[in-house]
Amino acid sequence: MLQREKELRIQLAACYRIFDHLGWTELIFNHITAKVPGEDEHFLINPYGLHFSEVCASNLVKVDIEGRIVEETAYSVNPAGIVIHTAIHAARHDVHCIAHTHTDSGMAVACQVEGLRYDNFYSALQRGRIAYHDFEGITVMHGEKPRLVANLGDKNLMILRNHGLLSCGRSIAEAFLNLWGLQRACDVQVAADSCGKAVIPVGDEILNKAAELMQLQYVGKPDDIGQLEFDAMQRLVDRVDPSYRD
């Protein structure tokens, strides 16, 4: 195994453990994928049947852009994960990592007609960044792929209506941070709505300069977006259980 792939496997396995630590798990379902360096037609996905807390570098499954397993493994892969991830990886060559979750607040917002409102600290940062895809049932039909890709367009965040959340990134770290921001926005919206009180609106003047404010907040290169945050969480899971590195 090439060193770059080994490093990717460790980082992707760490991402699964971070999701587990944050409570972003759904039994053995949901998925995070990452393209293999130097092998654009191959990506890594979790073994179907394992909880996120059981995923490690060595048991990640390598598949091709059609979803066929290309290396010997004792595991299969989630059919729904294959449809979603092969569709996006094939269409979006700028995307190297894709994550999909079924968190409570993410699904709750996905079930609301209005979707995500831009009226809290985190959601205000998401205006213009989120795509929507209508629910078609469990995503196991290949005929859904063109609609999924068309609805995503060039965005890196998607709310799958009645379903859950999806994020993309140029790296595992960026996909993680994108999803974290969307998840926090959903958490706050659901919490605010549970109070049963009117929510203070955020004006267009503020919303329109969200991207500018984010640029001032961020320090580092564009290719490193999310890396500081991801590294901090990886250090945390290392202290809890470093077995994902195996």
C-alpha positions as MATLAB code, in Angstrom:
seq = 'MLQREKELRIQLAACYRIFDHLGWTELIFNHITAKVPGEDEHFLINPYGLHFSEVCASNLVKVDIEGRIVEETAYSVNPAGIVIHTAIHAARHDVHCIAHTHTDSGMAVACQVEGLRYDNFYSALQRGRIAYHDFEGITVMHGEKPRLVANLGDKNLMILRNHGLLSCGRSIAEAFLNLWGLQRACDVQVAADSCGKAVIPVGDEILNKAAELMQLQYVGKPDDIGQLEFDAMQRLVDRVDPSYRD';
ca = [
       0.000    0.000    0.000;
       1.344    3.402   -0.938;
       2.157    5.780    1.902;
      -0.361    8.381    0.676;
      -3.163    5.829    0.688;
      -2.162    4.619    4.143;
      -2.318    8.188    5.454;
      -5.699    8.715    3.793;
      -7.052    5.524    5.344;
      -5.972    6.664    8.809;
      -7.529   10.094    8.331;
     -10.794    8.686    6.966;
     -11.000    6.135    9.789;
     -10.402    8.996   12.222;
     -13.301   10.851   10.624;
     -15.618    7.906   11.303;
     -14.510    7.879   14.949;
     -15.033   11.653   15.185;
     -18.572   11.262   13.834;
     -19.183    8.560   16.419;
     -17.832   10.780   19.200;
     -20.191   13.571   18.090;
     -23.179   11.220   18.044;
     -23.589   11.363   14.269;
     -24.200    7.629   13.954;
     -27.154    5.622   12.657;
     -26.632    1.988   13.671;
     -24.543    0.529   10.790;
     -25.830    3.000    8.197;
     -24.587    6.290    6.678;
     -21.234    6.756    5.026;
     -18.171    8.896    4.442;
     -16.020    8.360    1.364;
     -12.662    9.681    0.182;
     -10.951    9.421   -3.192;
      -7.721    7.433   -3.228;
      -4.724    9.664   -4.125;
      -3.536    8.998   -7.664;
      -6.561    6.766   -8.321;
      -9.389    9.136   -9.249;
     -11.632    6.240  -10.193;
     -11.290    4.610   -6.748;
     -12.574    5.683   -3.360;
     -12.750    4.279    0.167;
     -15.991    3.584    2.043;
     -16.923    1.967    5.356;
     -17.555   -1.787    5.553;
     -21.285   -2.486    5.608;
     -22.215   -4.038    8.940;
     -19.740   -2.212   11.155;
     -20.621    0.609   13.534;
     -18.636    3.800   13.001;
     -16.757    3.009   16.225;
     -15.446   -0.189   14.591;
     -14.113    1.377   11.408;
     -10.329    1.389   11.127;
      -7.786    2.098    8.414;
      -7.346   -1.531    7.392;
     -11.008   -2.484    7.029;
     -12.079    0.418    4.808;
     -13.272   -0.957    1.467;
     -11.884    0.277   -1.856;
     -14.386    0.508   -4.705;
     -14.323    1.872   -8.243;
     -16.498    4.644   -9.645;
     -19.222    2.092  -10.427;
     -19.243    0.839   -6.845;
     -17.474   -2.456   -7.535;
     -15.113   -3.699   -4.819;
     -11.599   -3.752   -6.249;
      -9.595   -5.305   -3.397;
     -10.078   -8.461   -1.386;
     -12.190   -7.844    1.710;
     -14.446   -9.771    4.062;
     -17.072   -7.034    3.832;
     -19.731   -5.719    1.481;
     -20.724   -2.082    1.001;
     -23.981   -0.227    1.634;
     -26.046   -0.068   -1.616;
     -27.471    3.344   -0.711;
     -23.998    4.652   -0.026;
     -22.794    3.401   -3.376;
     -25.551    5.202   -5.289;
     -24.973    8.542   -3.555;
     -21.194    8.490   -3.578;
     -20.577    7.081   -7.057;
     -22.951    9.676   -8.496;
     -21.200   12.640   -6.876;
     -17.619   11.390   -7.205;
     -18.172   10.723  -10.914;
     -19.652   14.169  -11.565;
     -17.655   16.399   -9.232;
     -13.921   15.987   -9.770;
     -13.234   18.809   -7.308;
     -14.794   16.769   -4.510;
     -12.490   14.355   -2.687;
     -14.642   13.563    0.342;
     -18.404   13.139    0.789;
     -20.241   12.604    4.084;
     -23.889   11.735    4.708;
     -25.694   11.606    8.068;
     -29.126   11.007    9.611;
     -28.859   13.119   12.763;
     -32.046   14.004   14.632;
     -31.918   17.758   14.052;
     -30.595   17.360   10.505;
     -33.520   15.110    9.611;
     -35.960   17.378   11.451;
     -34.911   20.398    9.381;
     -34.934   18.226    6.248;
     -38.589   17.423    6.982;
     -39.611   21.076    7.266;
     -41.131   22.754    4.205;
     -38.933   25.837    4.627;
     -35.764   23.832    5.206;
     -32.976   25.725    6.933;
     -33.757   29.308    7.902;
     -30.958   31.870    7.915;
     -31.659   33.241   11.369;
     -28.984   31.863   13.691;
     -25.225   32.278   13.997;
     -24.399   29.142   12.020;
     -27.201   29.191    9.473;
     -26.414   32.799    8.555;
     -23.061   31.528    7.300;
     -24.735   28.998    5.007;
     -26.844   31.262    2.798;
     -26.226   30.491   -0.840;
     -24.241   27.373    0.018;
     -26.999   24.765    0.398;
     -28.668   22.655   -2.283;
     -31.858   20.624   -1.824;
     -32.871   17.247   -3.226;
     -36.412   15.882   -3.010;
     -37.032   12.561   -1.286;
     -37.318    9.500   -3.522;
     -37.153    6.815   -0.831;
     -34.041    4.848    0.083;
     -31.347    5.879   -2.379;
     -30.735    2.497   -3.984;
     -32.033    3.221   -7.494;
     -29.399    4.277   -9.999;
     -32.017    6.296  -11.872;
     -31.907    8.859   -9.056;
     -28.261    9.729   -9.737;
     -28.793   12.379  -12.450;
     -31.314   14.257  -10.300;
     -29.066   14.066   -7.248;
     -26.110   15.460   -9.190;
     -28.200   18.145  -10.922;
     -29.651   19.343   -7.631;
     -26.252   19.460   -5.944;
     -24.777   21.492   -8.790;
     -21.552   23.193   -7.697;
     -22.501   23.419   -4.023;
     -20.801   21.474   -1.234;
     -23.766   21.180    1.105;
     -27.094   19.494    0.497;
     -30.218   18.895    2.521;
     -31.864   15.693    1.347;
     -35.539   16.479    2.000;
     -37.239   14.163    4.513;
     -33.924   12.356    4.749;
     -30.764   13.985    6.118;
     -27.635   16.008    5.453;
     -24.782   15.703    2.966;
     -21.487   17.557    2.657;
     -18.611   17.596    0.189;
     -15.065   18.892    0.424;
     -11.719   19.082   -1.331;
     -10.382   17.163    1.659;
     -11.719   15.065    4.521;
     -11.156   18.014    6.840;
     -13.150   20.418    4.680;
     -16.057   17.987    4.263;
     -16.067   17.514    8.044;
     -16.114   21.241    8.775;
     -18.803   21.877    6.152;
     -21.016   19.244    7.734;
     -20.264   20.450   11.256;
     -21.423   23.971   10.384;
     -24.620   22.710    8.759;
     -25.288   20.353   11.656;
     -24.856   23.151   14.206;
     -27.219   25.356   12.184;
     -29.853   22.607   12.308;
     -29.250   21.999   16.031;
     -29.832   25.669   16.842;
     -32.915   25.962   14.609;
     -34.563   22.950   16.242;
     -33.640   24.203   19.737;
     -34.954   27.713   18.996;
     -38.206   26.338   17.583;
     -38.699   24.175   20.669;
     -38.921   27.357   22.771;
     -42.152   28.291   21.029;
     -41.094   31.939   20.804;
     -40.572   34.256   17.850;
     -37.056   34.152   16.398;
     -35.138   37.383   15.711;
     -34.613   37.682   11.943;
     -31.192   38.355   10.456;
     -31.198   41.130    7.873;
     -29.987   40.822    4.308;
     -27.199   43.317    4.991;
     -25.638   40.872    7.454;
     -26.376   37.770    5.397;
     -24.865   39.310    2.277;
     -21.497   39.839    3.947;
     -21.308   36.408    5.606;
     -18.729   35.159    3.118;
     -16.580   38.244    3.654;
     -16.714   37.829    7.417;
     -15.734   34.179    7.095;
     -12.671   35.168    5.074;
     -11.605   37.486    7.889;
     -12.148   34.734   10.445;
     -10.200   32.085    8.536;
      -6.425   31.920    8.730;
      -4.536   29.649    6.369;
      -4.601   28.464    2.770;
      -7.888   27.608    0.986;
      -6.729   24.003    0.599;
      -6.366   23.750    4.384;
      -9.946   24.701    5.262;
     -11.095   22.604    8.193;
      -7.689   21.140    8.961;
      -7.175   22.881   12.319;
     -10.638   21.781   13.459;
     -10.224   18.234   12.173;
      -6.788   17.864   13.758;
      -8.180   18.970   17.117;
     -10.915   16.345   16.930;
      -8.456   13.687   15.766;
      -6.292   14.376   18.811;
      -9.396   13.931   20.957;
     -10.284   10.525   19.474;
      -6.627    9.491   19.746;
      -6.870   10.045   23.488;
     -10.092    8.019   23.669;
      -9.261    5.103   21.355;
      -6.471    5.158   18.740;
      -7.381    1.700   17.385;
      -8.766    3.304   14.208;
      -5.141    3.634   13.059;
      -4.772   -0.168   12.755;
];
